[in-house]
Amino acid sequence: MLPAAARLTRSQEFRLVVRRGRRSGRSRLVVHVLRPDQAPELGRYRGEALPEAEANTAPTRKSTGSTRVGFVVSKAVGSAVIRHRVTRRLRHLMRDRFAALPAGTLVVVRALPAAGDASSRELGADLDAAFRKLRVLEPDGPATGPR
């Protein structure tokens, strides 16, 4: 299970990553990543009123430097049982990859309808391929961190 501090919980946080981050699509999922070095301007709004144009994509918390992840699994993936199964699998896979991600990275994993029929191994392969394309993981390094 991911600790609460490692999860994206507000729609504003998801919007921030999806709109300002980089995206990599695979057959079963789409991964959005926002690294701290990609958005250095995020820290300038701490304690200030936000301009109207950026009010919907501004960070919701002060940056703590911790990696956080959120999941989007829509009804197109399947019934509630299937959606929860996909979410549990993705959460487990992301827990194993946390150590390999740079500190402060924000990740949104969006499951596509094909994810409902996919095994954990297939979802893991898609996650790794997406992270490598986004240059978040080393091309030949291990996908999972130490256990």
PyMOL commands that place a pseudoatom at each C-alpha (Angstrom):
pseudoatom trace, name=CA, resn=MET, resi=1, chain=A, elem=C, hetatm=0, pos=[0.000, 0.000, 0.000]
pseudoatom trace, name=CA, resn=LEU, resi=2, chain=A, elem=C, hetatm=0, pos=[1.201, 3.507, -0.740]
pseudoatom trace, name=CA, resn=PRO, resi=3, chain=A, elem=C, hetatm=0, pos=[1.386, 5.843, 2.257]
pseudoatom trace, name=CA, resn=ALA, resi=4, chain=A, elem=C, hetatm=0, pos=[-0.933, 8.862, 2.187]
pseudoatom trace, name=CA, resn=ALA, resi=5, chain=A, elem=C, hetatm=0, pos=[2.025, 11.209, 1.684]
pseudoatom trace, name=CA, resn=ALA, resi=6, chain=A, elem=C, hetatm=0, pos=[2.902, 9.361, -1.541]
pseudoatom trace, name=CA, resn=ARG, resi=7, chain=A, elem=C, hetatm=0, pos=[-0.509, 9.811, -3.191]
pseudoatom trace, name=CA, resn=LEU, resi=8, chain=A, elem=C, hetatm=0, pos=[-2.073, 12.543, -5.278]
pseudoatom trace, name=CA, resn=THR, resi=9, chain=A, elem=C, hetatm=0, pos=[-5.517, 13.131, -3.829]
pseudoatom trace, name=CA, resn=ARG, resi=10, chain=A, elem=C, hetatm=0, pos=[-6.990, 16.363, -5.208]
pseudoatom trace, name=CA, resn=SER, resi=11, chain=A, elem=C, hetatm=0, pos=[-8.246, 17.047, -8.705]
pseudoatom trace, name=CA, resn=GLN, resi=12, chain=A, elem=C, hetatm=0, pos=[-6.035, 20.144, -8.756]
pseudoatom trace, name=CA, resn=GLU, resi=13, chain=A, elem=C, hetatm=0, pos=[-2.946, 17.951, -8.280]
pseudoatom trace, name=CA, resn=PHE, resi=14, chain=A, elem=C, hetatm=0, pos=[-3.997, 15.618, -11.093]
pseudoatom trace, name=CA, resn=ARG, resi=15, chain=A, elem=C, hetatm=0, pos=[-4.704, 18.608, -13.363]
pseudoatom trace, name=CA, resn=LEU, resi=16, chain=A, elem=C, hetatm=0, pos=[-1.261, 20.046, -12.626]
pseudoatom trace, name=CA, resn=VAL, resi=17, chain=A, elem=C, hetatm=0, pos=[0.538, 16.858, -13.669]
pseudoatom trace, name=CA, resn=VAL, resi=18, chain=A, elem=C, hetatm=0, pos=[-1.612, 16.211, -16.744]
pseudoatom trace, name=CA, resn=ARG, resi=19, chain=A, elem=C, hetatm=0, pos=[-1.397, 19.789, -18.061]
pseudoatom trace, name=CA, resn=ARG, resi=20, chain=A, elem=C, hetatm=0, pos=[2.214, 20.648, -17.240]
pseudoatom trace, name=CA, resn=GLY, resi=21, chain=A, elem=C, hetatm=0, pos=[3.887, 17.249, -17.264]
pseudoatom trace, name=CA, resn=ARG, resi=22, chain=A, elem=C, hetatm=0, pos=[5.139, 15.009, -20.041]
pseudoatom trace, name=CA, resn=ARG, resi=23, chain=A, elem=C, hetatm=0, pos=[3.092, 12.075, -21.328]
pseudoatom trace, name=CA, resn=SER, resi=24, chain=A, elem=C, hetatm=0, pos=[3.865, 8.624, -22.649]
pseudoatom trace, name=CA, resn=GLY, resi=25, chain=A, elem=C, hetatm=0, pos=[1.116, 6.365, -23.976]
pseudoatom trace, name=CA, resn=ARG, resi=26, chain=A, elem=C, hetatm=0, pos=[1.124, 2.594, -24.178]
pseudoatom trace, name=CA, resn=SER, resi=27, chain=A, elem=C, hetatm=0, pos=[-1.507, 0.083, -25.243]
pseudoatom trace, name=CA, resn=ARG, resi=28, chain=A, elem=C, hetatm=0, pos=[-2.896, -0.373, -21.724]
pseudoatom trace, name=CA, resn=LEU, resi=29, chain=A, elem=C, hetatm=0, pos=[-2.073, 2.878, -19.945]
pseudoatom trace, name=CA, resn=VAL, resi=30, chain=A, elem=C, hetatm=0, pos=[-0.880, 6.463, -20.239]
pseudoatom trace, name=CA, resn=VAL, resi=31, chain=A, elem=C, hetatm=0, pos=[1.716, 7.833, -17.822]
pseudoatom trace, name=CA, resn=HIS, resi=32, chain=A, elem=C, hetatm=0, pos=[1.974, 11.562, -17.075]
pseudoatom trace, name=CA, resn=VAL, resi=33, chain=A, elem=C, hetatm=0, pos=[5.138, 12.713, -15.256]
pseudoatom trace, name=CA, resn=LEU, resi=34, chain=A, elem=C, hetatm=0, pos=[6.018, 16.117, -13.850]
pseudoatom trace, name=CA, resn=ARG, resi=35, chain=A, elem=C, hetatm=0, pos=[9.580, 16.291, -12.575]
pseudoatom trace, name=CA, resn=PRO, resi=36, chain=A, elem=C, hetatm=0, pos=[10.665, 19.131, -10.276]
pseudoatom trace, name=CA, resn=ASP, resi=37, chain=A, elem=C, hetatm=0, pos=[13.235, 20.360, -12.818]
pseudoatom trace, name=CA, resn=GLN, resi=38, chain=A, elem=C, hetatm=0, pos=[10.510, 20.649, -15.491]
pseudoatom trace, name=CA, resn=ALA, resi=39, chain=A, elem=C, hetatm=0, pos=[8.451, 23.182, -13.542]
pseudoatom trace, name=CA, resn=PRO, resi=40, chain=A, elem=C, hetatm=0, pos=[10.728, 25.384, -11.428]
pseudoatom trace, name=CA, resn=GLU, resi=41, chain=A, elem=C, hetatm=0, pos=[8.085, 28.115, -11.306]
pseudoatom trace, name=CA, resn=LEU, resi=42, chain=A, elem=C, hetatm=0, pos=[5.799, 26.007, -9.081]
pseudoatom trace, name=CA, resn=GLY, resi=43, chain=A, elem=C, hetatm=0, pos=[7.370, 27.246, -5.864]
pseudoatom trace, name=CA, resn=ARG, resi=44, chain=A, elem=C, hetatm=0, pos=[6.737, 30.932, -6.584]
pseudoatom trace, name=CA, resn=TYR, resi=45, chain=A, elem=C, hetatm=0, pos=[3.043, 30.815, -5.594]
pseudoatom trace, name=CA, resn=ARG, resi=46, chain=A, elem=C, hetatm=0, pos=[3.506, 29.751, -1.983]
pseudoatom trace, name=CA, resn=GLY, resi=47, chain=A, elem=C, hetatm=0, pos=[1.377, 31.972, 0.176]
pseudoatom trace, name=CA, resn=GLU, resi=48, chain=A, elem=C, hetatm=0, pos=[0.371, 34.314, -2.667]
pseudoatom trace, name=CA, resn=ALA, resi=49, chain=A, elem=C, hetatm=0, pos=[-2.876, 34.816, -4.509]
pseudoatom trace, name=CA, resn=LEU, resi=50, chain=A, elem=C, hetatm=0, pos=[-2.858, 32.961, -7.808]
pseudoatom trace, name=CA, resn=PRO, resi=51, chain=A, elem=C, hetatm=0, pos=[-3.418, 34.597, -11.165]
pseudoatom trace, name=CA, resn=GLU, resi=52, chain=A, elem=C, hetatm=0, pos=[-6.804, 33.534, -12.547]
pseudoatom trace, name=CA, resn=ALA, resi=53, chain=A, elem=C, hetatm=0, pos=[-5.277, 31.753, -15.553]
pseudoatom trace, name=CA, resn=GLU, resi=54, chain=A, elem=C, hetatm=0, pos=[-3.183, 29.484, -13.329]
pseudoatom trace, name=CA, resn=ALA, resi=55, chain=A, elem=C, hetatm=0, pos=[-5.587, 28.964, -10.441]
pseudoatom trace, name=CA, resn=ASN, resi=56, chain=A, elem=C, hetatm=0, pos=[-6.638, 25.532, -11.739]
pseudoatom trace, name=CA, resn=THR, resi=57, chain=A, elem=C, hetatm=0, pos=[-3.102, 24.192, -12.218]
pseudoatom trace, name=CA, resn=ALA, resi=58, chain=A, elem=C, hetatm=0, pos=[-1.271, 25.600, -9.223]
pseudoatom trace, name=CA, resn=PRO, resi=59, chain=A, elem=C, hetatm=0, pos=[0.180, 23.222, -6.642]
pseudoatom trace, name=CA, resn=THR, resi=60, chain=A, elem=C, hetatm=0, pos=[-2.106, 22.417, -3.724]
pseudoatom trace, name=CA, resn=ARG, resi=61, chain=A, elem=C, hetatm=0, pos=[0.579, 21.824, -1.121]
pseudoatom trace, name=CA, resn=LYS, resi=62, chain=A, elem=C, hetatm=0, pos=[4.006, 23.142, -0.436]
pseudoatom trace, name=CA, resn=SER, resi=63, chain=A, elem=C, hetatm=0, pos=[6.552, 21.035, -2.245]
pseudoatom trace, name=CA, resn=THR, resi=64, chain=A, elem=C, hetatm=0, pos=[8.075, 18.553, 0.173]
pseudoatom trace, name=CA, resn=GLY, resi=65, chain=A, elem=C, hetatm=0, pos=[10.351, 16.917, -2.371]
pseudoatom trace, name=CA, resn=SER, resi=66, chain=A, elem=C, hetatm=0, pos=[8.579, 13.576, -2.087]
pseudoatom trace, name=CA, resn=THR, resi=67, chain=A, elem=C, hetatm=0, pos=[7.503, 11.498, -5.047]
pseudoatom trace, name=CA, resn=ARG, resi=68, chain=A, elem=C, hetatm=0, pos=[3.718, 11.205, -5.334]
pseudoatom trace, name=CA, resn=VAL, resi=69, chain=A, elem=C, hetatm=0, pos=[1.462, 9.183, -7.621]
pseudoatom trace, name=CA, resn=GLY, resi=70, chain=A, elem=C, hetatm=0, pos=[-2.216, 9.128, -8.569]
pseudoatom trace, name=CA, resn=PHE, resi=71, chain=A, elem=C, hetatm=0, pos=[-4.339, 6.738, -10.594]
pseudoatom trace, name=CA, resn=VAL, resi=72, chain=A, elem=C, hetatm=0, pos=[-7.188, 7.334, -13.039]
pseudoatom trace, name=CA, resn=VAL, resi=73, chain=A, elem=C, hetatm=0, pos=[-9.241, 4.246, -13.840]
pseudoatom trace, name=CA, resn=SER, resi=74, chain=A, elem=C, hetatm=0, pos=[-12.491, 5.140, -15.611]
pseudoatom trace, name=CA, resn=LYS, resi=75, chain=A, elem=C, hetatm=0, pos=[-15.660, 3.113, -16.122]
pseudoatom trace, name=CA, resn=ALA, resi=76, chain=A, elem=C, hetatm=0, pos=[-14.446, 2.307, -19.641]
pseudoatom trace, name=CA, resn=VAL, resi=77, chain=A, elem=C, hetatm=0, pos=[-11.989, -0.157, -18.053]
pseudoatom trace, name=CA, resn=GLY, resi=78, chain=A, elem=C, hetatm=0, pos=[-14.804, -2.323, -16.711]
pseudoatom trace, name=CA, resn=SER, resi=79, chain=A, elem=C, hetatm=0, pos=[-17.045, -2.941, -13.745]
pseudoatom trace, name=CA, resn=ALA, resi=80, chain=A, elem=C, hetatm=0, pos=[-16.188, -1.701, -10.261]
pseudoatom trace, name=CA, resn=VAL, resi=81, chain=A, elem=C, hetatm=0, pos=[-14.531, -5.014, -9.398]
pseudoatom trace, name=CA, resn=ILE, resi=82, chain=A, elem=C, hetatm=0, pos=[-12.267, -4.839, -12.453]
pseudoatom trace, name=CA, resn=ARG, resi=83, chain=A, elem=C, hetatm=0, pos=[-11.457, -1.146, -11.900]
pseudoatom trace, name=CA, resn=HIS, resi=84, chain=A, elem=C, hetatm=0, pos=[-10.432, -1.789, -8.300]
pseudoatom trace, name=CA, resn=ARG, resi=85, chain=A, elem=C, hetatm=0, pos=[-8.342, -4.790, -9.361]
pseudoatom trace, name=CA, resn=VAL, resi=86, chain=A, elem=C, hetatm=0, pos=[-6.514, -2.659, -11.937]
pseudoatom trace, name=CA, resn=THR, resi=87, chain=A, elem=C, hetatm=0, pos=[-5.965, 0.095, -9.367]
pseudoatom trace, name=CA, resn=ARG, resi=88, chain=A, elem=C, hetatm=0, pos=[-4.561, -2.388, -6.817]
pseudoatom trace, name=CA, resn=ARG, resi=89, chain=A, elem=C, hetatm=0, pos=[-2.199, -3.849, -9.413]
pseudoatom trace, name=CA, resn=LEU, resi=90, chain=A, elem=C, hetatm=0, pos=[-0.982, -0.410, -10.496]
pseudoatom trace, name=CA, resn=ARG, resi=91, chain=A, elem=C, hetatm=0, pos=[-0.543, 0.698, -6.879]
pseudoatom trace, name=CA, resn=HIS, resi=92, chain=A, elem=C, hetatm=0, pos=[1.549, -2.403, -6.151]
pseudoatom trace, name=CA, resn=LEU, resi=93, chain=A, elem=C, hetatm=0, pos=[3.653, -1.902, -9.275]
pseudoatom trace, name=CA, resn=MET, resi=94, chain=A, elem=C, hetatm=0, pos=[4.264, 1.767, -8.476]
pseudoatom trace, name=CA, resn=ARG, resi=95, chain=A, elem=C, hetatm=0, pos=[5.261, 0.953, -4.889]
pseudoatom trace, name=CA, resn=ASP, resi=96, chain=A, elem=C, hetatm=0, pos=[8.065, -1.210, -6.256]
pseudoatom trace, name=CA, resn=ARG, resi=97, chain=A, elem=C, hetatm=0, pos=[9.266, 1.573, -8.584]
pseudoatom trace, name=CA, resn=PHE, resi=98, chain=A, elem=C, hetatm=0, pos=[9.267, 4.443, -6.073]
pseudoatom trace, name=CA, resn=ALA, resi=99, chain=A, elem=C, hetatm=0, pos=[12.948, 4.118, -5.169]
pseudoatom trace, name=CA, resn=ALA, resi=100, chain=A, elem=C, hetatm=0, pos=[13.988, 4.434, -8.821]
pseudoatom trace, name=CA, resn=LEU, resi=101, chain=A, elem=C, hetatm=0, pos=[12.068, 7.706, -9.424]
pseudoatom trace, name=CA, resn=PRO, resi=102, chain=A, elem=C, hetatm=0, pos=[13.743, 11.075, -8.803]
pseudoatom trace, name=CA, resn=ALA, resi=103, chain=A, elem=C, hetatm=0, pos=[12.683, 12.836, -5.589]
pseudoatom trace, name=CA, resn=GLY, resi=104, chain=A, elem=C, hetatm=0, pos=[9.811, 15.265, -6.065]
pseudoatom trace, name=CA, resn=THR, resi=105, chain=A, elem=C, hetatm=0, pos=[8.433, 13.573, -9.180]
pseudoatom trace, name=CA, resn=LEU, resi=106, chain=A, elem=C, hetatm=0, pos=[4.650, 13.677, -9.604]
pseudoatom trace, name=CA, resn=VAL, resi=107, chain=A, elem=C, hetatm=0, pos=[3.099, 10.799, -11.572]
pseudoatom trace, name=CA, resn=VAL, resi=108, chain=A, elem=C, hetatm=0, pos=[-0.424, 10.162, -12.875]
pseudoatom trace, name=CA, resn=VAL, resi=109, chain=A, elem=C, hetatm=0, pos=[-1.141, 6.714, -14.313]
pseudoatom trace, name=CA, resn=ARG, resi=110, chain=A, elem=C, hetatm=0, pos=[-4.295, 6.562, -16.440]
pseudoatom trace, name=CA, resn=ALA, resi=111, chain=A, elem=C, hetatm=0, pos=[-5.575, 3.071, -17.263]
pseudoatom trace, name=CA, resn=LEU, resi=112, chain=A, elem=C, hetatm=0, pos=[-7.048, 2.478, -20.720]
pseudoatom trace, name=CA, resn=PRO, resi=113, chain=A, elem=C, hetatm=0, pos=[-9.830, -0.066, -21.404]
pseudoatom trace, name=CA, resn=ALA, resi=114, chain=A, elem=C, hetatm=0, pos=[-7.295, -2.768, -22.355]
pseudoatom trace, name=CA, resn=ALA, resi=115, chain=A, elem=C, hetatm=0, pos=[-5.885, -2.639, -18.800]
pseudoatom trace, name=CA, resn=GLY, resi=116, chain=A, elem=C, hetatm=0, pos=[-8.964, -4.477, -17.533]
pseudoatom trace, name=CA, resn=ASP, resi=117, chain=A, elem=C, hetatm=0, pos=[-7.837, -7.716, -19.207]
pseudoatom trace, name=CA, resn=ALA, resi=118, chain=A, elem=C, hetatm=0, pos=[-4.097, -7.253, -18.586]
pseudoatom trace, name=CA, resn=SER, resi=119, chain=A, elem=C, hetatm=0, pos=[-1.968, -9.167, -16.105]
pseudoatom trace, name=CA, resn=SER, resi=120, chain=A, elem=C, hetatm=0, pos=[0.295, -7.478, -13.582]
pseudoatom trace, name=CA, resn=ARG, resi=121, chain=A, elem=C, hetatm=0, pos=[3.310, -8.457, -15.684]
pseudoatom trace, name=CA, resn=GLU, resi=122, chain=A, elem=C, hetatm=0, pos=[1.857, -6.739, -18.769]
pseudoatom trace, name=CA, resn=LEU, resi=123, chain=A, elem=C, hetatm=0, pos=[0.964, -3.602, -16.799]
pseudoatom trace, name=CA, resn=GLY, resi=124, chain=A, elem=C, hetatm=0, pos=[4.461, -3.559, -15.293]
pseudoatom trace, name=CA, resn=ALA, resi=125, chain=A, elem=C, hetatm=0, pos=[6.055, -3.837, -18.730]
pseudoatom trace, name=CA, resn=ASP, resi=126, chain=A, elem=C, hetatm=0, pos=[3.935, -0.918, -19.973]
pseudoatom trace, name=CA, resn=LEU, resi=127, chain=A, elem=C, hetatm=0, pos=[4.856, 1.172, -16.911]
pseudoatom trace, name=CA, resn=ASP, resi=128, chain=A, elem=C, hetatm=0, pos=[8.563, 0.494, -17.386]
pseudoatom trace, name=CA, resn=ALA, resi=129, chain=A, elem=C, hetatm=0, pos=[8.408, 1.289, -21.108]
pseudoatom trace, name=CA, resn=ALA, resi=130, chain=A, elem=C, hetatm=0, pos=[6.584, 4.558, -20.423]
pseudoatom trace, name=CA, resn=PHE, resi=131, chain=A, elem=C, hetatm=0, pos=[9.062, 5.599, -17.713]
pseudoatom trace, name=CA, resn=ARG, resi=132, chain=A, elem=C, hetatm=0, pos=[12.005, 4.809, -19.975]
pseudoatom trace, name=CA, resn=LYS, resi=133, chain=A, elem=C, hetatm=0, pos=[10.483, 6.812, -22.831]
pseudoatom trace, name=CA, resn=LEU, resi=134, chain=A, elem=C, hetatm=0, pos=[10.035, 9.748, -20.458]
pseudoatom trace, name=CA, resn=ARG, resi=135, chain=A, elem=C, hetatm=0, pos=[13.650, 9.241, -19.308]
pseudoatom trace, name=CA, resn=VAL, resi=136, chain=A, elem=C, hetatm=0, pos=[12.606, 8.865, -15.686]
pseudoatom trace, name=CA, resn=LEU, resi=137, chain=A, elem=C, hetatm=0, pos=[14.200, 5.409, -15.314]
pseudoatom trace, name=CA, resn=GLU, resi=138, chain=A, elem=C, hetatm=0, pos=[17.591, 4.323, -16.586]
pseudoatom trace, name=CA, resn=PRO, resi=139, chain=A, elem=C, hetatm=0, pos=[17.351, 2.493, -19.950]
pseudoatom trace, name=CA, resn=ASP, resi=140, chain=A, elem=C, hetatm=0, pos=[19.167, -0.618, -18.690]
pseudoatom trace, name=CA, resn=GLY, resi=141, chain=A, elem=C, hetatm=0, pos=[18.682, -0.197, -14.938]
pseudoatom trace, name=CA, resn=PRO, resi=142, chain=A, elem=C, hetatm=0, pos=[16.343, -2.271, -12.836]
pseudoatom trace, name=CA, resn=ALA, resi=143, chain=A, elem=C, hetatm=0, pos=[12.711, -1.230, -12.922]
pseudoatom trace, name=CA, resn=THR, resi=144, chain=A, elem=C, hetatm=0, pos=[12.044, -2.017, -9.313]
pseudoatom trace, name=CA, resn=GLY, resi=145, chain=A, elem=C, hetatm=0, pos=[13.753, -0.681, -6.245]
pseudoatom trace, name=CA, resn=PRO, resi=146, chain=A, elem=C, hetatm=0, pos=[15.103, -2.762, -3.372]
pseudoatom trace, name=CA, resn=ARG, resi=147, chain=A, elem=C, hetatm=0, pos=[12.542, -4.675, -1.339]
for i in range(1, 147): cmd.bond("trace and resi %d" % i, "trace and resi %d" % (i + 1))
show_as sticks, trace
zoom trace
